[in-house]
Amino acid sequence: MLFASGADYSGAPPHCNGWNFKDLAMSKAAKTAPESGLDGALLARIADALERIAPAGLATSAPATGDAFVWEPAHGGLLAVARVASVPLALLQGIDAARDTLLENTRRFADGLPANNALLWGARGMGKSSLVKAVHAAVNTGRDGARRLALVEIHREEIASLPQLLRILRGADRRFLLYCDDLSFDKDDTSYKSLKAALEGGLEGRPENVLFYATSNRRHLMPRDMMENERSTAINPSEAVEEKVSLSDRFGLWLGFHNCGQDEYLAMIDGYAKHFGLALAAEELHRRALAWAAGRGGRSGRVAWQFTQDLAGELGKTL
């Protein structure tokens, strides 16, 4: 970066979030250009470049319309998602108990009734994130205007900014379902404390118009070896582990997902084939689906969906 000799760069920037670099640079140019030998055109180019890389200012209010958003504080806050990648709720097989519980909890929240934060944990590829998106779509069916529930995805890396997001959503006239996929914390990661305070225990508390759902392969959101290490090195082992485990206690609903058997796997295949009109004899469909699963080393909802995509492409069908 170029700095003019003898220029005064003291003082606070004109904007604390998204500096007005061009005005700043041009005002300095008027004072320093004759001394430094830098012409105004060059300084203007430098200022334009700084403007392009400057972070966008965060919105101060929640959007009044739209069904889905991604929280991107580095790019202005809540970014609208035109189309959510989801599957119909009826296609999710083998998770009936979790489906019914989460659907009822979400409906209560959308209707303005008390509801619990939910942690969906367990086996990979068994429909945890798909269930959240499918339930959101199902609950919004038949609703309009402010009665529609907005889904906001927050990435694991942005958890530390969750209190900032909650302050934006707190004053809105609509209800928001926050969703974090594959949530977990590693050693020396302290951002889980922001999540703990935001869910329960903080002075402000969770806004009444916000609910939080998370998916994870870990029941307590921490790796087992990390918890065992805490036990072995702490003066009071139980207290050390409690500090880490207490995060999962903030979720009123724990919904477990387990590996599926062959019958459940084939039911998923049959459901997808019927829904998308994949014309193949049942015996041949099952034979190929089982061969696909054997090649992947296991059966799951994700494997069933990947097989369906491959078969649809082979048959010239769009999904």
Secondary structure in CASP SS format (residue, H / E / C, confidence):
PFRMAT SS
TARGET T0000
AUTHOR 0000-0000-0000
METHOD secondary structure of the structure
MODEL  1
M C 1.00
L C 1.00
F C 1.00
A C 1.00
S C 1.00
G C 1.00
A C 1.00
D C 1.00
Y C 1.00
S C 1.00
G C 1.00
A C 1.00
P C 1.00
P C 1.00
H C 1.00
C C 1.00
N C 1.00
G C 1.00
W C 1.00
N C 1.00
F H 1.00
K H 1.00
D H 1.00
L H 1.00
A H 1.00
M H 1.00
S H 1.00
K H 1.00
A H 1.00
A H 1.00
K H 1.00
T H 1.00
A H 1.00
P H 1.00
E H 1.00
S H 1.00
G C 1.00
L C 1.00
D C 1.00
G H 1.00
A H 1.00
L H 1.00
L H 1.00
A H 1.00
R H 1.00
I H 1.00
A H 1.00
D H 1.00
A H 1.00
L H 1.00
E H 1.00
R H 1.00
I H 1.00
A C 1.00
P C 1.00
A C 1.00
G C 1.00
L C 1.00
A C 1.00
T C 1.00
S C 1.00
A C 1.00
P C 1.00
A C 1.00
T C 1.00
G C 1.00
D C 1.00
A E 1.00
F E 1.00
V E 1.00
W E 1.00
E E 1.00
P H 1.00
A H 1.00
H H 1.00
G C 1.00
G E 1.00
L E 1.00
L E 1.00
A E 1.00
V C 1.00
A C 1.00
R C 1.00
V C 1.00
A C 1.00
S C 1.00
V C 1.00
P C 1.00
L H 1.00
A H 1.00
L H 1.00
L C 1.00
Q C 1.00
G C 1.00
I C 1.00
D H 1.00
A H 1.00
A H 1.00
R H 1.00
D H 1.00
T H 1.00
L H 1.00
L H 1.00
E H 1.00
N H 1.00
T H 1.00
R H 1.00
R H 1.00
F H 1.00
A H 1.00
D C 1.00
G C 1.00
L C 1.00
P C 1.00
A C 1.00
N C 1.00
N C 1.00
A E 1.00
L E 1.00
L E 1.00
W E 1.00
G E 1.00
A C 1.00
R C 1.00
G C 1.00
M C 1.00
G C 1.00
K H 1.00
S H 1.00
S H 1.00
L H 1.00
V H 1.00
K H 1.00
A H 1.00
V H 1.00
H H 1.00
A H 1.00
A H 1.00
V H 1.00
N H 1.00
T C 1.00
G C 1.00
R C 1.00
D C 1.00
G H 1.00
A H 1.00
R H 1.00
R C 1.00
L C 1.00
A E 1.00
L E 1.00
V E 1.00
E E 1.00
I E 1.00
H C 1.00
R H 1.00
E H 1.00
E H 1.00
I H 1.00
A H 1.00
S H 1.00
L H 1.00
P H 1.00
Q H 1.00
L H 1.00
L H 1.00
R H 1.00
I H 1.00
L H 1.00
R H 1.00
G C 1.00
A C 1.00
D C 1.00
R C 1.00
R C 1.00
F E 1.00
L E 1.00
L E 1.00
Y E 1.00
C E 1.00
D C 1.00
D C 1.00
L C 1.00
S C 1.00
F C 1.00
D C 1.00
K C 1.00
D C 1.00
D C 1.00
T C 1.00
S C 1.00
Y H 1.00
K H 1.00
S H 1.00
L H 1.00
K H 1.00
A H 1.00
A H 1.00
L H 1.00
E C 1.00
G C 1.00
G C 1.00
L C 1.00
E C 1.00
G C 1.00
R C 1.00
P C 1.00
E C 1.00
N C 1.00
V E 1.00
L E 1.00
F E 1.00
Y E 1.00
A E 1.00
T E 1.00
S E 1.00
N C 1.00
R C 1.00
R C 1.00
H C 1.00
L C 1.00
M C 1.00
P C 1.00
R H 1.00
D H 1.00
M H 1.00
M H 1.00
E H 1.00
N H 1.00
E H 1.00
R H 1.00
S H 1.00
T H 1.00
A C 1.00
I C 1.00
N C 1.00
P H 1.00
S H 1.00
E H 1.00
A H 1.00
V H 1.00
E H 1.00
E H 1.00
K H 1.00
V H 1.00
S C 1.00
L C 1.00
S H 1.00
D H 1.00
R H 1.00
F C 1.00
G C 1.00
L E 1.00
W E 1.00
L E 1.00
G E 1.00
F E 1.00
H C 1.00
N C 1.00
C C 1.00
G C 1.00
Q H 1.00
D H 1.00
E H 1.00
Y H 1.00
L H 1.00
A H 1.00
M H 1.00
I H 1.00
D H 1.00
G H 1.00
Y H 1.00
A H 1.00
K H 1.00
H H 1.00
F H 1.00
G C 1.00
L C 1.00
A C 1.00
L C 1.00
A C 1.00
A H 1.00
E H 1.00
E H 1.00
L H 1.00
H H 1.00
R H 1.00
R H 1.00
A H 1.00
L H 1.00
A H 1.00
W H 1.00
A H 1.00
A H 1.00
G H 1.00
R H 1.00
G C 1.00
G C 1.00
R C 1.00
S C 1.00
G H 1.00
R H 1.00
V H 1.00
A H 1.00
W H 1.00
Q H 1.00
F H 1.00
T H 1.00
Q H 1.00
D H 1.00
L H 1.00
A H 1.00
G H 1.00
E H 1.00
L H 1.00
G C 1.00
K C 1.00
T C 1.00
L C 1.00
END
